[in-house]
């Protein structure tokens, strides 16, 4: 035998469901009270270099070479210096040929 639920009870249940959902939305979208508002500001690139490091370069190397490079302390700077030296050498050889 089906139970009879009055319209008042149905309205009350519906109200609780809607209220619960609204509370869920409110609390799930609240900002973290321990958050840092500074982290929401755009990142400013500050550097002491003549040119900022904004470009990316990707190249493929053998795994053995990658392992050796990664073992070097501050390997990104090492790679930058090695590339700069090679470019300087290339510029010097071009100047000598002309």
C-alpha positions in Angstrom: 0.0 0.0 0.0 1.6 3.3 -1.1 2.1 5.9 1.6 0.3 9.2 1.2 2.6 12.2 1.4 0.7 15.5 1.7 1.5 18.5 -0.5 2.9 20.3 2.5 5.4 17.5 3.1 6.4 17.5 -0.5 7.0 21.2 -0.4 9.0 20.9 2.7 11.2 18.1 1.2 11.7 20.2 -2.0 12.7 23.2 0.1 15.3 21.2 2.0 16.7 19.8 -1.2 17.0 23.3 -2.8 18.4 24.8 0.4 21.0 22.0 0.6 22.0 22.4 -3.0 22.4 26.2 -2.5 24.5 25.6 0.6 26.6 23.2 -1.4 27.2 25.8 -4.2 28.0 28.5 -1.6 30.5 26.5 0.3 32.1 24.8 -2.7 32.8 28.1 -4.4 34.0 30.0 -1.3 37.6 31.2 -1.5 40.2 29.5 0.6 40.5 31.6 3.8 44.1 30.6 4.1 44.8 31.5 0.4 47.2 34.2 -0.6 45.7 37.0 -2.7 49.1 37.9 -4.1 49.1 34.5 -6.0 46.1 35.7 -8.0 48.1 38.7 -9.5 49.7 38.2 -12.9 53.3 36.9 -12.7 55.9 39.6 -13.4 59.0 38.5 -15.1 61.9 40.1 -13.3 65.5 39.3 -14.2 69.0 40.8 -13.9 69.8 39.7 -17.4 70.2 42.0 -20.4 67.4 40.1 -22.1 64.6 38.3 -20.3 64.3 34.5 -20.8 60.9 34.4 -22.6 61.6 32.1 -25.6 61.6 28.3 -25.4 63.7 25.9 -27.4 63.0 22.2 -27.7 65.4 19.7 -29.1 65.8 15.9 -29.1 68.9 14.3 -27.6 69.9 10.8 -26.8 68.9 9.6 -23.3 72.5 9.2 -22.3 73.2 12.8 -23.1 70.1 13.9 -21.2 71.2 12.0 -18.2 74.6 13.7 -18.2 73.0 17.1 -18.7 70.5 16.6 -15.9 73.3 15.6 -13.5 74.9 19.0 -13.8 73.9 21.5 -11.2 71.9 24.4 -12.8 71.9 22.6 -16.1 69.6 25.1 -17.9 72.2 27.9 -17.4 74.9 25.5 -18.5 73.0 24.8 -21.7 72.5 28.5 -22.3 76.2 29.2 -21.9 77.2 26.3 -24.2 74.8 27.5 -26.9 76.0 31.1 -26.5 79.6 30.0 -26.9 78.8 28.0 -30.0 76.9 30.9 -31.5 79.9 33.3 -30.7 82.2 30.8 -32.4 79.9 30.6 -35.4 79.8 34.4 -35.6 83.6 34.6 -35.4 84.1 32.1 -38.2 81.5 34.0 -40.3 83.4 37.3 -39.7 86.8 35.6 -40.7 85.3 34.3 -43.9 84.1 37.7 -45.0 
